[in-house]
Amino acid sequence: LQVGFPALYMTGAGTTASRLGMADLGIAHLSDMKDHAEMIANLDPFGPPLIADMDTGYGGPLIVDKAVKAYIRAGVAGFHIEDQIQNKRCG
């Protein structure tokens, strides 16, 4: 991932492995991912911005809206949502 400036990137696979000790098979919930993103984003308030994986958005439009707002409050500078349905494949 090239952004043209220093940045941090939080992966879903890395988060699931480090926080839950399991493969990235859709078992991490919004709270797991948001909490991990918040910890990383706030390690250094003047540090590089964090781009975070938001998996599949964790549900329908209302839940995606909730997830976006939670990531913003957590200090995430940017995110991406995978184009997979719930019960996603690994990755």
Stockholm file with secondary structure:
# STOCKHOLM 1.0

chainA/1-91         LQVGFPALYMTGAGTTASRLGMADLGIAHLSDMKDHAEMIANLDPFGPPLIADMDTGYGGPLIVDKAVKAYIRAGVAGFHIEDQIQNKRCG
#=GR chainA/1-91 SS CCCSSCCEEECHHHHIIIIISSCSSSCCCHHHHHHHHHHHHTSCTTSCCEEEECTTCSSSHHHHHHHHHHHHHHTCCEEECCSCCSSCCCC
#=GC SS_cons        CCCSSCCEEECHHHHIIIIISSCSSSCCCHHHHHHHHHHHHTSCTTSCCEEEECTTCSSSHHHHHHHHHHHHHHTCCEEECCSCCSSCCCC
//
